[in-house]
Amino acid sequence: MEQKGVQLDRESFSCSICLDPLKDPVTIPCGHSYCMNCIKAHWDKEEGKKLYSCPQCRQTFAPRPVLVKSTMLADLVEKLKKTGLQAAAADHCYAGPEDVACDVCTGRRMKAFKSCLVCLASYCEKHLQPHRDVPPLKKHKLVEPSNKLQENICSRHDEVMKIFCRTDQQCICYLCLMEEHKGHDTVSAAAERTERQRELEGSRLNIQQRIQDREKDLKLLHQEVEAINLSADKTVEDSEKTFTELIRLLEKRSSDVKQQVRSQQRSEVSRVRELQEKLEQEITELKRNDAELQKLSHTEDLNQFLLGYPSLPPLTESTHSSSINARPLRYFEDVTAAVSQVRDELQDVLREKRTNASLMGTEVDVLLPQSEPTTRAAFLKYSCDITLDPNTAHTLLLLSDGNRKATLMEEQQFFYSHTDRFTECEQVLSRESLTGRCYWEVEWSGGEVFIAVVYKDIGRSGSFDDCMFGQNNKSWSLDCDLDDSPCFRYNYVESPLLGPPSSRVGVYLDHTAGVLSFYSVSDTMTLLHRVQTTFTQPLYAGLGFYYYGSSAELVKLN
């Protein structure tokens, strides 16, 4: 505790500029104290500013304060120097647990000032003096104190490792050179350091150039962020107003439906309770008659039995069971169905108008170069979960596996009529739109199958050229056939491709960069065809079929 108090005094009576005990201490108006020469030199640098500040609290003074030596503070400093201040300063020089200690000191060792790579030892100021005075020792290489000097010693031969083996990429000693590293490509460690230092400088120049380039890109990104934020804020504000109005309309409609349901509920409950009361009265009467009959049946006196039998009251007319129309949990199904239909129609409208502004759907080109992935693992980072839209499926297509798989059947399938449905070509589109960077895989089998990306406004009926994948400028199609090599079709132009057919095809889309690539997926990714263009609308995944029994599935990758 006493040592800690001395250390506190040392800090309290030290100049915050030179960090030494105060010499000719002066106290400036804010209350902080400094050596007279230190504060004078500090203020001399501020002479042209006409304001003079405290180095600690930054308070400013004008005019320049007159400095007067603090006699009491000077006396205190002198007393501390004679007592514990110098002892504390000396104690501060001893090596702690995390410090490098002098290898020459005995007893309590001092902090090392330098380490010698030749002697493989560390020295404090006192024991380092021979390396400064003795000529042979002056040639030794001194470095900052290090605890890793022993790593320079060969663990096998206990010799300094001054040779670098390029064959095994490790430092060795001269005995290693004559034994297990004999015949290897070796140089001195210093020569290898020089060569690698040269490479390092070249790498640094390259890095510095890249830093400059990236700083320019960063500046552009800052500008892009500001533009994005302004646009997003405006869009959010407008969207909130629109959705607030929409919510108000929905709440009004919800209130109307609730009132109608409650009114019908009260009417139905009243009807049922009226029937309940009639039934309860009838049950009471029947129980009373049953009790009298039971009592009469136990009468042993024949005369009493015969006299009592005709006096039984006749049964009232029973409530007919047909008047009880019990439909548990089915009273308001028509209302539920109507509300669900409104919900589905609203979802379709929102999906078609793309008001669901998801981040995936509004990916921003951040100006940095976007290289195309080369491995399947890299492609999978952009995998998207897409399903098939039943409203677009041709009526000969059977959708299964959660609307991920389509199969061309010979019989018509049941679908509700919809304006988005293909009527001429056996095709189907995905429910989700595709923008930004996307990747998906298609597993197919059977005869000829078309794997495509398509604009939403492609034709649904009419001529084949208007609606068939690859026959117009609204679709890009890879035609797959197990009996032939694949081919690519766009705008009625067919391009045969090299390579064997593959039962699994990977599709990579970078909508912003205008890149569309088809890959054969196996143990490796084999590029089948790559398109570089400009996409003007969101895209949708498409599947088309030519032969009955053919099928294709959007593989679930996550």
WOFENZI-V738420 format. One record per run of one state. SS is the DSSP state (h for helix, s for strand, l for the rest). FROM is the first residue (numbers start at 1). TO is the last residue. If there is no record, write none. Layout:
SS_FROM_TO / SS_FROM_TO
This chain:
l_1_1 / h_2_12 / l_13_13 / s_14_14 / l_15_20 / s_21_21 / l_22_24 / s_25_27 / l_28_32 / s_33_35 / h_36_45 / l_46_46 / h_47_49 / l_50_51 / s_52_53 / l_54_59 / s_60_61 / l_62_68 / s_69_69 / l_70_70 / h_71_91 / l_92_93 / s_94_94 / l_95_100 / s_101_101 / l_102_109 / s_110_111 / l_112_113 / s_114_116 / l_117_120 / s_121_123 / l_124_128 / h_129_133 / l_134_134 / h_135_138 / l_139_141 / s_142_143 / l_144_148 / h_149_152 / s_153_153 / l_154_159 / s_160_160 / l_161_162 / s_163_165 / l_166_169 / s_170_172 / l_173_173 / h_174_178 / l_179_185 / s_186_188 / h_189_297 / l_298_301 / h_302_309 / l_310_320 / h_321_323 / l_324_332 / h_333_353 / l_354_359 / h_360_362 / l_363_375 / h_376_380 / l_381_382 / s_383_383 / l_384_387 / s_388_388 / l_389_389 / h_390_392 / l_393_396 / s_397_400 / l_401_404 / s_405_408 / l_409_426 / s_427_430 / l_431_433 / s_434_434 / l_435_436 / s_437_445 / l_446_448 / s_449_455 / l_456_463 / h_464_467 / l_468_474 / s_475_481 / l_482_483 / s_484_490 / l_491_492 / s_493_496 / l_497_503 / s_504_510 / l_511_514 / s_515_521 / l_522_524 / s_525_532 / l_533_538 / s_539_545 / l_546_550 / s_551_554 / l_555_558
